[in-house]
Amino acid sequence: MYMENALENFEISISSATCLKSNNTIFSDINYTLKSGELLLVMGPNGCGKTTFIKSICGIQKLEEGAIKLNNVDISHGDSQHLGNFLYIGHKNSLNDSLTVFENLEYLCALDRSIQNNIKSEITRNLSFFGIENYKNYLVSKLSEGNKKKTSLTRLLLTNKKVWLLDEPLSYLDENGANKVLKLLNNHLIGGGIIIASSHIDFSVDIGNSKVFYMDNSL
């Protein structure tokens, strides 16, 4: 169950996080603490484990050692309800090419227990933020990669979840689209949210209260 308003001030602690795949170490002994209003930007070359690290924060990827805790509750515990506070948007956008822009957002929002408003009208209204309202009834398969990205990121305008986990949120976007995303990120932090994002672009200078973690593939 989503814990609405239960975490007004909260903290994510990453302690001794280590991940293996096929007996290969993807990352090892990562330690970070993030509080409300802070962003962790994860940078590094292709193949260094940025995506795997982001997935481990919300429990998609299991750790070999260490723990991820939200307000001192380990997210891997079966009775933890804190995962309901995480929104993960991956690099591949999680969109269905056979559905329209509107249908995709309607479906994804139906899975988001933090949303309680009239979601149909909210989707229509918020598509204009990225200037894709005219694509509302287009099949996603017909969109450019940039407009697919904008469709996926429109979820940030609709959710009430506290922790955003974003894999390459600026990829495929033009300068205007990227600036709009940065505005959303700043607004979320001002509202007390937490963001962990991977990127090839160091946008930390455009974000208040940011930390940068550089990963490499030298392990």
C-alpha positions, -999 to +999 in steps of 0.1 A: +000+000+000+013+035-009+021+054+023+006+088+013+021+117+032+038+092+056+073+104+048+074+142+050+111+141+059+129+110+049+163+095+041+177+069+018+208+052+030+229+030+007+254+010+027+281-013+014+261-020-017+277-047-039+262-063-069+273-094-089+261-107-123+274-141-135+300-139-108+313-106-121+313-076-098+292-048-113+298-024-084+312-028-049+309-012-015+289+019-025+279+041+004+257+072+002+230+089+022+204+112+007+179+133+025+147+151+014+155+177-012+187+161-025+198+146-058+224+119-065+237+121-101+254+088-112+278+092-140+303+070-159+310+053-192+288+028-209+289-006-192+300+007-158+268-004-140+248+029-138+215+012-148+221-018-126+228+006-097+196+026-103+176-007-104+191-019-072+177+012-054+141+001-060+147-036-056+146-046-093+182-057-090+192-077-059+223-069-040+250-095-032+259-075-001+248-044+016+215-027+020+192+000+007+171+016+034+143+042+034+139+057+068+159+028+083+136+002+067+154-022+044+135-022+011+142-059+006+121-069+036+089-085+025+068-064+049+083-031+037+057-008+023+082+019+014+087+007-022+054+024-029+072+057-026+096+049-056+090+059-092+114+042-116+116+054-152+141+034-172+161+043-202+138+023-225+107+042-212+084+012-204+060+022-232+039-002-253+043+006-290+008-008-297-009+017-275-014+054-280+004+081-260-028+086-239-034+049-234+002+043-222+000+070-196-035+059-185-023+024-180+010+034-162-009+058-140-034+031-130-005+012-115+006+042-095-013+042-062-001+077-053-025+091-080-060+097-068-073+125-091-093+123-123-063+110-142-078+113-177-082+151-175-048+153-157-031+134-185-046+156-212-036+188-193-001+178-186+008+166-221+011+203-230+041+207-207+063+189-231+043+202-262+031+167-272-006+172-267-012+169-305+003+134-303-022+122-276-039+097-299-008+086-318+005+051-314+038+052-296+054+032-324+048+063-347+067+087-324+102+099-326+126+088-298+124+123-284+086+123-282+087+088-267+109+102-240+086+131-234+057+107-231+074+087-205+086+117-185+051+131-184+046+106-156+067+130-134+039+155-137+013+130-126+028+110-098+029+119-061+057+095-053+085+109-032+116+092-047+123+094-084+148+069-100+156+080-135+179+063-160+193+088-185+163+113-182+179+137-207+186+112-235+169+120-269+158+154-257+165+187-275+176+217-254+141+229-247+130+194-236+160+190-214+154+224-197+119+214-189+131+182-173+156+201-152+128+224-141+108+193-130+137+179-111+143+212-092+107+215-083+106+180-070+136+187-047+121+220-035+090+200-026+112+177-004+116+148-028+147+127-035+161+120-070+187+094-081+195+097-118+221+084-142+234+105-170+262+110-194+256+147-190+267+165-158+236+186-151+244+189-114+253+226-119+217+232-128+203+214-098+204+226-062+215+202-034+231+177-058+259+151-053+278+134-081+289+098-080+313+087-107+313+050-115+339+032-137+343-002-152+377-009-137+364-036-113 
